[in-house]
Amino acid sequence: AAPCVACAAATSSYKCPTCRSPYCSVACYKSHRETTCEPVRASTAPAVAERANETREQPSRAFEEDSEDELGTRAHREDLQRVADDASVREKLRSERLREIIRAIDAAKDGEKALAKAREDPEFRAFTEDALSLFER
């Protein structure tokens, strides 16, 4: 394991969910969050299929191989594919207004704040409830 970014301890059991920097404790995480923390952007991510029905073998991505899913809550490729293939979700995504809300969340400096604001919107809430219900199957 890489050393903690806050105290340089040799053992860091956790990674920042935003920038993936290693840290060893809650105190070090809070210390790290006081600094500028930039999200990691995967510049080498494979291109998204141009057609919705196109299926092909996708290469594995680092987040899928990351063994640090302590709570077992990370979505797997099969889960995401089930959401992408769902007719109700796809129909809701035809809404330009919903797509604009999603783009605003994606582009926000404070994604958690933007997500909290989006949750107040009935159309966004219905979309997320539909999408999340697919994970319960």
ABEGO torsion letter per residue (X at the ends): XBBBAAAGBABBABBBAAAGBBBABAAAAAAAAABBBBBBBBAABBBBBABAABBBBBBBBAAAABAABAAGABBBAAAAAAAAABAAAAAAAABAAAAAAAAAAAABABAAAAAAAAAABAAAAAAAAAAAAAAAX
